């Protein structure tokens, strides 16, 4: 009976771990997407400022 409970807990922990990894990867993708958008806006802003100065 103890072995069966250990397997059940192990499965639950494994499932939780997999779900947590999936959520973290989704967050990282969202962070990278936002970072790229911010960098694009900065790059465009710098390009516009250079044109207006020239």
C-alpha distance matrix in Angstrom:
0.0 3.8 5.4 5.2 6.4 8.7 10.0 10.8 12.5 14.2 15.5 16.8 18.5 20.0 21.3 22.7 24.3 25.9 27.3 28.6 30.3 31.9 33.2 34.6 36.3 37.9 39.2 40.6 42.4 43.8 45.0 46.6 48.3 49.7 50.8 52.6 54.3 55.5 56.8 58.7 60.2 61.3 62.7 64.6 65.9 67.2 68.8 70.6 71.7 73.2 75.1 76.5 77.6 79.3
3.8 0.0 3.8 5.4 5.2 6.2 8.7 9.9 10.6 12.1 14.3 15.4 16.4 18.1 19.9 21.0 22.2 24.2 25.7 26.7 28.3 30.2 31.5 32.5 34.4 36.2 37.2 38.5 40.5 42.0 42.8 44.5 46.4 47.7 48.6 50.6 52.4 53.3 54.6 56.6 58.2 59.1 60.6 62.6 63.8 64.9 66.7 68.5 69.5 70.9 72.9 74.3 75.3 77.0
5.4 3.8 0.0 3.8 5.5 5.1 6.3 8.7 9.9 10.4 12.3 14.3 15.2 16.2 18.3 19.9 20.7 22.4 24.3 25.4 26.6 28.5 30.2 31.2 32.7 34.6 35.9 37.0 38.8 40.6 41.5 42.9 44.8 46.4 47.2 49.0 50.9 52.0 53.1 55.0 56.8 57.7 59.0 61.0 62.4 63.5 65.1 67.0 68.2 69.4 71.4 72.9 74.0 75.5
5.2 5.4 3.8 0.0 3.8 5.4 5.2 6.3 8.7 9.8 10.6 12.5 14.3 15.2 16.6 18.4 19.8 21.1 22.7 24.2 25.7 27.1 28.8 30.2 31.6 33.2 34.7 36.1 37.7 39.3 40.5 42.0 43.6 45.2 46.3 48.0 49.7 51.0 52.3 54.0 55.7 56.9 58.2 60.0 61.4 62.7 64.2 66.0 67.3 68.7 70.5 72.0 73.2 74.8
6.4 5.2 5.5 3.8 0.0 3.8 5.4 5.0 6.1 8.4 9.8 10.6 12.2 14.0 15.3 16.4 18.1 19.9 21.1 22.3 24.1 25.7 26.9 28.3 30.1 31.6 32.8 34.3 36.2 37.5 38.6 40.4 42.0 43.3 44.4 46.4 48.0 49.1 50.5 52.4 53.9 55.0 56.5 58.3 59.5 60.9 62.6 64.2 65.4 66.9 68.8 70.1 71.3 73.0
8.7 6.2 5.1 5.4 3.8 0.0 3.8 5.4 5.1 6.0 8.5 9.8 10.4 12.0 14.1 15.2 16.1 18.1 19.8 20.7 22.2 24.1 25.6 26.5 28.3 30.1 31.2 32.4 34.4 36.0 36.8 38.4 40.3 41.7 42.5 44.5 46.3 47.3 48.5 50.5 52.1 53.0 54.4 56.5 57.7 58.9 60.6 62.4 63.5 64.9 66.8 68.3 69.3 71.0
10.0 8.7 6.3 5.2 5.4 3.8 0.0 3.8 5.5 4.9 6.1 8.6 9.8 10.3 12.1 14.1 15.0 16.3 18.2 19.7 20.8 22.4 24.2 25.4 26.8 28.6 30.1 31.2 32.8 34.6 35.8 37.1 38.9 40.5 41.5 43.1 45.0 46.3 47.4 49.2 51.0 52.0 53.3 55.2 56.7 57.8 59.3 61.2 62.5 63.8 65.6 67.2 68.3 69.8
10.8 9.9 8.7 6.3 5.0 5.4 3.8 0.0 3.8 5.4 5.1 6.3 8.7 9.8 10.6 12.3 14.1 15.4 16.6 18.2 19.9 21.2 22.6 24.2 25.8 27.2 28.7 30.2 31.8 33.2 34.5 36.2 37.7 39.1 40.4 42.1 43.7 45.0 46.4 48.1 49.7 50.9 52.3 54.1 55.5 56.9 58.4 60.0 61.4 62.9 64.6 66.0 67.3 68.9
12.5 10.6 9.9 8.7 6.1 5.1 5.5 3.8 0.0 3.8 5.4 5.0 6.1 8.5 9.8 10.4 12.0 14.1 15.2 16.2 18.1 19.9 20.9 22.2 24.2 25.7 26.7 28.2 30.2 31.5 32.5 34.3 36.0 37.2 38.3 40.3 42.0 43.0 44.4 46.3 47.8 48.8 50.4 52.2 53.4 54.8 56.5 58.1 59.3 60.8 62.7 64.0 65.2 66.9
14.2 12.1 10.4 9.8 8.4 6.0 4.9 5.4 3.8 0.0 3.8 5.4 5.1 6.0 8.5 9.8 10.3 12.2 14.2 15.1 16.3 18.3 19.9 20.8 22.4 24.3 25.6 26.6 28.5 30.2 31.2 32.6 34.5 36.0 36.8 38.7 40.5 41.7 42.8 44.7 46.4 47.4 48.7 50.7 52.1 53.2 54.8 56.7 57.8 59.2 61.1 62.6 63.7 65.2
15.5 14.3 12.3 10.6 9.8 8.5 6.1 5.1 5.4 3.8 0.0 3.8 5.5 5.0 6.1 8.5 9.7 10.5 12.2 14.0 15.2 16.5 18.3 19.8 21.1 22.6 24.3 25.6 27.0 28.8 30.1 31.5 33.0 34.7 35.9 37.4 39.2 40.6 41.8 43.5 45.2 46.4 47.7 49.4 51.0 52.3 53.7 55.5 56.9 58.2 59.9 61.5 62.8 64.3
16.8 15.4 14.3 12.5 10.6 9.8 8.6 6.3 5.0 5.4 3.8 0.0 3.8 5.4 5.1 6.1 8.5 9.9 10.5 12.1 14.1 15.3 16.5 18.2 19.9 21.2 22.5 24.2 25.8 27.1 28.4 30.2 31.6 33.0 34.3 36.1 37.6 38.9 40.4 42.1 43.5 44.8 46.3 48.0 49.3 50.8 52.3 53.9 55.2 56.8 58.5 59.9 61.2 62.9
18.5 16.4 15.2 14.3 12.2 10.4 9.8 8.7 6.1 5.1 5.5 3.8 0.0 3.8 5.4 5.0 6.0 8.6 9.8 10.3 12.1 14.1 15.2 16.2 18.2 19.9 20.8 22.2 24.2 25.6 26.5 28.2 30.1 31.3 32.3 34.3 36.0 37.0 38.3 40.3 41.8 42.8 44.3 46.2 47.5 48.7 50.4 52.1 53.3 54.7 56.6 58.0 59.1 60.8
20.0 18.1 16.2 15.2 14.0 12.0 10.3 9.8 8.5 6.0 5.0 5.4 3.8 0.0 3.8 5.4 5.0 6.2 8.6 9.8 10.5 12.3 14.3 15.2 16.5 18.5 19.9 20.9 22.6 24.5 25.5 26.8 28.6 30.3 31.2 32.8 34.7 36.0 37.1 38.9 40.7 41.8 43.0 44.9 46.4 47.6 49.0 50.9 52.2 53.5 55.3 56.9 58.0 59.6
21.3 19.9 18.3 16.6 15.3 14.1 12.1 10.6 9.8 8.5 6.1 5.1 5.4 3.8 0.0 3.8 5.4 5.1 6.2 8.5 9.9 10.6 12.4 14.2 15.4 16.7 18.5 20.0 21.3 22.8 24.4 25.8 27.2 28.8 30.2 31.7 33.3 34.8 36.1 37.7 39.3 40.7 42.0 43.6 45.2 46.6 48.0 49.6 51.1 52.6 54.2 55.7 57.1 58.6
22.7 21.0 19.9 18.4 16.4 15.2 14.1 12.3 10.4 9.8 8.5 6.1 5.0 5.4 3.8 0.0 3.8 5.5 5.1 6.0 8.6 9.8 10.5 12.2 14.2 15.4 16.4 18.2 20.0 21.1 22.4 24.2 25.7 27.0 28.3 30.2 31.6 32.8 34.4 36.1 37.5 38.8 40.3 42.0 43.3 44.8 46.4 47.9 49.2 50.8 52.5 53.8 55.1 56.9
24.3 22.2 20.7 19.8 18.1 16.1 15.0 14.1 12.0 10.3 9.7 8.5 6.0 5.0 5.4 3.8 0.0 3.8 5.5 5.1 6.1 8.6 9.9 10.5 12.2 14.3 15.3 16.3 18.3 20.0 20.8 22.3 24.3 25.7 26.5 28.4 30.2 31.3 32.5 34.4 36.1 37.1 38.4 40.4 41.7 42.9 44.5 46.3 47.5 48.9 50.8 52.3 53.4 55.0
25.9 24.2 22.4 21.1 19.9 18.1 16.3 15.4 14.1 12.2 10.5 9.9 8.6 6.2 5.1 5.5 3.8 0.0 3.8 5.4 5.1 6.2 8.7 9.9 10.6 12.4 14.3 15.3 16.6 18.5 19.9 21.1 22.6 24.5 25.5 27.0 28.8 30.3 31.4 33.0 34.8 36.1 37.2 39.0 40.6 41.9 43.2 45.0 46.5 47.8 49.5 51.1 52.4 53.8
27.3 25.7 24.3 22.7 21.1 19.8 18.2 16.6 15.2 14.2 12.2 10.5 9.8 8.6 6.2 5.1 5.5 3.8 0.0 3.8 5.4 5.1 6.3 8.6 9.9 10.7 12.4 14.3 15.5 16.7 18.4 20.1 21.2 22.7 24.3 25.9 27.2 28.8 30.3 31.7 33.3 34.8 36.1 37.7 39.1 40.7 42.1 43.6 45.1 46.7 48.2 49.6 51.1 52.7
28.6 26.7 25.4 24.2 22.3 20.7 19.7 18.2 16.2 15.1 14.0 12.1 10.3 9.8 8.5 6.0 5.1 5.4 3.8 0.0 3.8 5.4 5.1 6.1 8.6 9.9 10.5 12.2 14.3 15.4 16.4 18.3 19.9 21.1 22.3 24.3 25.8 26.8 28.3 30.2 31.6 32.8 34.3 36.1 37.3 38.7 40.4 42.0 43.2 44.8 46.6 47.9 49.1 50.9
30.3 28.3 26.6 25.7 24.1 22.2 20.8 19.9 18.1 16.3 15.2 14.1 12.1 10.5 9.9 8.6 6.1 5.1 5.4 3.8 0.0 3.8 5.5 5.1 6.1 8.6 9.8 10.4 12.3 14.2 15.1 16.3 18.2 19.9 20.7 22.4 24.3 25.5 26.6 28.4 30.2 31.3 32.5 34.4 35.9 37.1 38.6 40.4 41.7 43.0 44.8 46.4 47.6 49.1
31.9 30.2 28.5 27.1 25.7 24.1 22.4 21.2 19.9 18.3 16.5 15.3 14.1 12.3 10.6 9.8 8.6 6.2 5.1 5.4 3.8 0.0 3.8 5.5 5.2 6.3 8.7 9.9 10.7 12.5 14.3 15.4 16.6 18.5 19.9 21.2 22.8 24.5 25.8 27.1 28.9 30.4 31.5 33.1 34.7 36.2 37.5 39.1 40.7 42.1 43.6 45.2 46.7 48.1
33.2 31.5 30.2 28.8 26.9 25.6 24.2 22.6 20.9 19.9 18.3 16.5 15.2 14.3 12.4 10.5 9.9 8.7 6.3 5.1 5.5 3.8 0.0 3.8 5.4 5.1 6.2 8.6 9.9 10.6 12.3 14.3 15.3 16.6 18.2 20.0 21.2 22.6 24.3 25.8 27.1 28.6 30.2 31.6 33.0 34.6 36.1 37.5 39.0 40.6 42.2 43.5 45.0 46.7
34.6 32.5 31.2 30.2 28.3 26.5 25.4 24.2 22.2 20.8 19.8 18.2 16.2 15.2 14.2 12.2 10.5 9.9 8.6 6.1 5.1 5.5 3.8 0.0 3.8 5.4 5.0 6.1 8.6 9.8 10.4 12.2 14.1 15.2 16.2 18.2 19.9 20.9 22.2 24.2 25.7 26.7 28.2 30.1 31.3 32.6 34.3 36.0 37.1 38.7 40.5 41.8 43.1 44.8
36.3 34.4 32.7 31.6 30.1 28.3 26.8 25.8 24.2 22.4 21.1 19.9 18.2 16.5 15.4 14.2 12.2 10.6 9.9 8.6 6.1 5.2 5.4 3.8 0.0 3.8 5.4 5.0 6.2 8.6 9.7 10.5 12.2 14.2 15.1 16.4 18.3 19.9 20.8 22.4 24.3 25.6 26.6 28.4 30.1 31.3 32.6 34.5 35.9 37.2 38.9 40.5 41.8 43.2
37.9 36.2 34.6 33.2 31.6 30.1 28.6 27.2 25.7 24.3 22.6 21.2 19.9 18.5 16.7 15.4 14.3 12.4 10.7 9.9 8.6 6.3 5.1 5.4 3.8 0.0 3.8 5.5 5.1 6.3 8.6 10.0 10.6 12.4 14.2 15.4 16.6 18.5 20.0 21.2 22.8 24.5 25.7 27.1 28.7 30.4 31.6 33.0 34.7 36.2 37.7 39.1 40.7 42.2
39.2 37.2 35.9 34.7 32.8 31.2 30.1 28.7 26.7 25.6 24.3 22.5 20.8 19.9 18.5 16.4 15.3 14.3 12.4 10.5 9.8 8.7 6.2 5.0 5.4 3.8 0.0 3.8 5.4 5.1 6.1 8.6 9.8 10.5 12.1 14.2 15.3 16.4 18.2 19.9 21.1 22.5 24.1 25.7 26.8 28.5 30.1 31.5 32.8 34.5 36.2 37.4 38.8 40.6
40.6 38.5 37.0 36.1 34.3 32.4 31.2 30.2 28.2 26.6 25.6 24.2 22.2 20.9 20.0 18.2 16.3 15.3 14.3 12.2 10.4 9.9 8.6 6.1 5.0 5.5 3.8 0.0 3.8 5.4 5.0 6.1 8.5 9.8 10.3 12.1 14.1 15.2 16.2 18.2 19.9 20.9 22.2 24.1 25.5 26.7 28.2 30.0 31.3 32.7 34.5 36.0 37.2 38.7
42.4 40.5 38.8 37.7 36.2 34.4 32.8 31.8 30.2 28.5 27.0 25.8 24.2 22.6 21.3 20.0 18.3 16.6 15.5 14.3 12.3 10.7 9.9 8.6 6.2 5.1 5.4 3.8 0.0 3.8 5.4 5.1 6.1 8.6 9.8 10.5 12.3 14.3 15.3 16.5 18.4 20.0 20.9 22.4 24.3 25.7 26.8 28.5 30.2 31.5 33.0 34.6 36.1 37.5
43.8 42.0 40.6 39.3 37.5 36.0 34.6 33.2 31.5 30.2 28.8 27.1 25.6 24.5 22.8 21.1 20.0 18.5 16.7 15.4 14.2 12.5 10.6 9.8 8.6 6.3 5.1 5.4 3.8 0.0 3.8 5.5 5.1 6.2 8.5 9.9 10.6 12.3 14.2 15.3 16.6 18.4 19.9 21.1 22.5 24.4 25.7 27.0 28.6 30.3 31.7 33.0 34.6 36.3
45.0 42.8 41.5 40.5 38.6 36.8 35.8 34.5 32.5 31.2 30.1 28.4 26.5 25.5 24.4 22.4 20.8 19.9 18.4 16.4 15.1 14.3 12.3 10.4 9.7 8.6 6.1 5.0 5.4 3.8 0.0 3.8 5.4 5.1 6.0 8.6 9.9 10.5 12.2 14.1 15.3 16.4 18.1 19.9 20.9 22.4 24.2 25.7 26.8 28.5 30.3 31.5 32.8 34.6
46.6 44.5 42.9 42.0 40.4 38.4 37.1 36.2 34.3 32.6 31.5 30.2 28.2 26.8 25.8 24.2 22.3 21.1 20.1 18.3 16.3 15.4 14.3 12.2 10.5 10.0 8.6 6.1 5.1 5.5 3.8 0.0 3.8 5.4 4.9 6.1 8.6 9.8 10.4 12.1 14.2 15.2 16.2 18.1 19.7 20.9 22.2 24.1 25.5 26.8 28.5 30.1 31.4 32.8
48.3 46.4 44.8 43.6 42.0 40.3 38.9 37.7 36.0 34.5 33.0 31.6 30.1 28.6 27.2 25.7 24.3 22.6 21.2 19.9 18.2 16.6 15.3 14.1 12.2 10.6 9.8 8.5 6.1 5.1 5.4 3.8 0.0 3.8 5.5 5.2 6.3 8.8 10.0 10.6 12.5 14.4 15.3 16.5 18.4 20.1 21.0 22.5 24.4 25.8 27.1 28.7 30.3 31.7
49.7 47.7 46.4 45.2 43.3 41.7 40.5 39.1 37.2 36.0 34.7 33.0 31.3 30.3 28.8 27.0 25.7 24.5 22.7 21.1 19.9 18.5 16.6 15.2 14.2 12.4 10.5 9.8 8.6 6.2 5.1 5.4 3.8 0.0 3.8 5.4 5.0 6.2 8.6 9.8 10.6 12.4 14.1 15.3 16.4 18.4 19.9 21.0 22.5 24.4 25.8 26.9 28.6 30.3
50.8 48.6 47.2 46.3 44.4 42.5 41.5 40.4 38.3 36.8 35.9 34.3 32.3 31.2 30.2 28.3 26.5 25.5 24.3 22.3 20.7 19.9 18.2 16.2 15.1 14.2 12.1 10.3 9.8 8.5 6.0 4.9 5.5 3.8 0.0 3.8 5.4 5.2 6.2 8.6 9.9 10.6 12.2 14.2 15.3 16.5 18.3 19.9 21.0 22.5 24.4 25.8 26.9 28.6
52.6 50.6 49.0 48.0 46.4 44.5 43.1 42.1 40.3 38.7 37.4 36.1 34.3 32.8 31.7 30.2 28.4 27.0 25.9 24.3 22.4 21.2 20.0 18.2 16.4 15.4 14.2 12.1 10.5 9.9 8.6 6.1 5.2 5.4 3.8 0.0 3.8 5.5 5.1 6.1 8.6 9.8 10.3 12.1 14.1 15.2 16.3 18.2 19.8 21.0 22.5 24.2 25.6 26.9
54.3 52.4 50.9 49.7 48.0 46.3 45.0 43.7 42.0 40.5 39.2 37.6 36.0 34.7 33.3 31.6 30.2 28.8 27.2 25.8 24.3 22.8 21.2 19.9 18.3 16.6 15.3 14.1 12.3 10.6 9.9 8.6 6.3 5.0 5.4 3.8 0.0 3.8 5.5 5.1 6.2 8.7 9.8 10.5 12.2 14.2 15.2 16.4 18.3 20.0 21.1 22.5 24.3 25.8
55.5 53.3 52.0 51.0 49.1 47.3 46.3 45.0 43.0 41.7 40.6 38.9 37.0 36.0 34.8 32.8 31.3 30.3 28.8 26.8 25.5 24.5 22.6 20.9 19.9 18.5 16.4 15.2 14.3 12.3 10.5 9.8 8.8 6.2 5.2 5.5 3.8 0.0 3.8 5.4 5.1 6.2 8.6 9.8 10.5 12.3 14.2 15.3 16.4 18.3 20.0 21.0 22.4 24.4
56.8 54.6 53.1 52.3 50.5 48.5 47.4 46.4 44.4 42.8 41.8 40.4 38.3 37.1 36.1 34.4 32.5 31.4 30.3 28.3 26.6 25.8 24.3 22.2 20.8 20.0 18.2 16.2 15.3 14.2 12.2 10.4 10.0 8.6 6.2 5.1 5.5 3.8 0.0 3.8 5.4 5.1 6.0 8.5 9.7 10.5 12.2 14.1 15.2 16.4 18.4 19.9 21.0 22.5
58.7 56.6 55.0 54.0 52.4 50.5 49.2 48.1 46.3 44.7 43.5 42.1 40.3 38.9 37.7 36.1 34.4 33.0 31.7 30.2 28.4 27.1 25.8 24.2 22.4 21.2 19.9 18.2 16.5 15.3 14.1 12.1 10.6 9.8 8.6 6.1 5.1 5.4 3.8 0.0 3.8 5.4 5.0 6.0 8.4 9.9 10.4 12.2 14.1 15.3 16.5 18.3 19.9 21.1
60.2 58.2 56.8 55.7 53.9 52.1 51.0 49.7 47.8 46.4 45.2 43.5 41.8 40.7 39.3 37.5 36.1 34.8 33.3 31.6 30.2 28.9 27.1 25.7 24.3 22.8 21.1 19.9 18.4 16.6 15.3 14.2 12.5 10.6 9.9 8.6 6.2 5.1 5.4 3.8 0.0 3.8 5.4 5.1 6.0 8.6 9.8 10.5 12.1 14.2 15.3 16.4 18.2 20.0
61.3 59.1 57.7 56.9 55.0 53.0 52.0 50.9 48.8 47.4 46.4 44.8 42.8 41.8 40.7 38.8 37.1 36.1 34.8 32.8 31.3 30.4 28.6 26.7 25.6 24.5 22.5 20.9 20.0 18.4 16.4 15.2 14.4 12.4 10.6 9.8 8.7 6.2 5.1 5.4 3.8 0.0 3.8 5.4 5.0 6.1 8.5 9.9 10.4 12.2 14.3 15.3 16.4 18.3
62.7 60.6 59.0 58.2 56.5 54.4 53.3 52.3 50.4 48.7 47.7 46.3 44.3 43.0 42.0 40.3 38.4 37.2 36.1 34.3 32.5 31.5 30.2 28.2 26.6 25.7 24.1 22.2 20.9 19.9 18.1 16.2 15.3 14.1 12.2 10.3 9.8 8.6 6.0 5.0 5.4 3.8 0.0 3.8 5.4 5.2 6.2 8.7 9.9 10.6 12.5 14.4 15.4 16.6
64.6 62.6 61.0 60.0 58.3 56.5 55.2 54.1 52.2 50.7 49.4 48.0 46.2 44.9 43.6 42.0 40.4 39.0 37.7 36.1 34.4 33.1 31.6 30.1 28.4 27.1 25.7 24.1 22.4 21.1 19.9 18.1 16.5 15.3 14.2 12.1 10.5 9.8 8.5 6.0 5.1 5.4 3.8 0.0 3.8 5.5 5.0 6.1 8.6 9.9 10.6 12.3 14.2 15.4
65.9 63.8 62.4 61.4 59.5 57.7 56.7 55.5 53.4 52.1 51.0 49.3 47.5 46.4 45.2 43.3 41.7 40.6 39.1 37.3 35.9 34.7 33.0 31.3 30.1 28.7 26.8 25.5 24.3 22.5 20.9 19.7 18.4 16.4 15.3 14.1 12.2 10.5 9.7 8.4 6.0 5.0 5.4 3.8 0.0 3.8 5.4 5.1 6.1 8.6 9.9 10.6 12.2 14.3
67.2 64.9 63.5 62.7 60.9 58.9 57.8 56.9 54.8 53.2 52.3 50.8 48.7 47.6 46.6 44.8 42.9 41.9 40.7 38.7 37.1 36.2 34.6 32.6 31.3 30.4 28.5 26.7 25.7 24.4 22.4 20.9 20.1 18.4 16.5 15.2 14.2 12.3 10.5 9.9 8.6 6.1 5.2 5.5 3.8 0.0 3.8 5.5 5.1 6.1 8.7 9.9 10.5 12.2
68.8 66.7 65.1 64.2 62.6 60.6 59.3 58.4 56.5 54.8 53.7 52.3 50.4 49.0 48.0 46.4 44.5 43.2 42.1 40.4 38.6 37.5 36.1 34.3 32.6 31.6 30.1 28.2 26.8 25.7 24.2 22.2 21.0 19.9 18.3 16.3 15.2 14.2 12.2 10.4 9.8 8.5 6.2 5.0 5.4 3.8 0.0 3.8 5.5 5.2 6.3 8.8 10.0 10.7
70.6 68.5 67.0 66.0 64.2 62.4 61.2 60.0 58.1 56.7 55.5 53.9 52.1 50.9 49.6 47.9 46.3 45.0 43.6 42.0 40.4 39.1 37.5 36.0 34.5 33.0 31.5 30.0 28.5 27.0 25.7 24.1 22.5 21.0 19.9 18.2 16.4 15.3 14.1 12.2 10.5 9.9 8.7 6.1 5.1 5.5 3.8 0.0 3.8 5.4 5.1 6.2 8.7 10.0
71.7 69.5 68.2 67.3 65.4 63.5 62.5 61.4 59.3 57.8 56.9 55.2 53.3 52.2 51.1 49.2 47.5 46.5 45.1 43.2 41.7 40.7 39.0 37.1 35.9 34.7 32.8 31.3 30.2 28.6 26.8 25.5 24.4 22.5 21.0 19.8 18.3 16.4 15.2 14.1 12.1 10.4 9.9 8.6 6.1 5.1 5.5 3.8 0.0 3.8 5.4 5.1 6.1 8.6
73.2 70.9 69.4 68.7 66.9 64.9 63.8 62.9 60.8 59.2 58.2 56.8 54.7 53.5 52.6 50.8 48.9 47.8 46.7 44.8 43.0 42.1 40.6 38.7 37.2 36.2 34.5 32.7 31.5 30.3 28.5 26.8 25.8 24.4 22.5 21.0 20.0 18.3 16.4 15.3 14.2 12.2 10.6 9.9 8.6 6.1 5.2 5.4 3.8 0.0 3.8 5.5 5.2 6.1
75.1 72.9 71.4 70.5 68.8 66.8 65.6 64.6 62.7 61.1 59.9 58.5 56.6 55.3 54.2 52.5 50.8 49.5 48.2 46.6 44.8 43.6 42.2 40.5 38.9 37.7 36.2 34.5 33.0 31.7 30.3 28.5 27.1 25.8 24.4 22.5 21.1 20.0 18.4 16.5 15.3 14.3 12.5 10.6 9.9 8.7 6.3 5.1 5.4 3.8 0.0 3.8 5.5 5.2
76.5 74.3 72.9 72.0 70.1 68.3 67.2 66.0 64.0 62.6 61.5 59.9 58.0 56.9 55.7 53.8 52.3 51.1 49.6 47.9 46.4 45.2 43.5 41.8 40.5 39.1 37.4 36.0 34.6 33.0 31.5 30.1 28.7 26.9 25.8 24.2 22.5 21.0 19.9 18.3 16.4 15.3 14.4 12.3 10.6 9.9 8.8 6.2 5.1 5.5 3.8 0.0 3.8 5.5
77.6 75.3 74.0 73.2 71.3 69.3 68.3 67.3 65.2 63.7 62.8 61.2 59.1 58.0 57.1 55.1 53.4 52.4 51.1 49.1 47.6 46.7 45.0 43.1 41.8 40.7 38.8 37.2 36.1 34.6 32.8 31.4 30.3 28.6 26.9 25.6 24.3 22.4 21.0 19.9 18.2 16.4 15.4 14.2 12.2 10.5 10.0 8.7 6.1 5.2 5.5 3.8 0.0 3.8
79.3 77.0 75.5 74.8 73.0 71.0 69.8 68.9 66.9 65.2 64.3 62.9 60.8 59.6 58.6 56.9 55.0 53.8 52.7 50.9 49.1 48.1 46.7 44.8 43.2 42.2 40.6 38.7 37.5 36.3 34.6 32.8 31.7 30.3 28.6 26.9 25.8 24.4 22.5 21.1 20.0 18.3 16.6 15.4 14.3 12.2 10.7 10.0 8.6 6.1 5.2 5.5 3.8 0.0
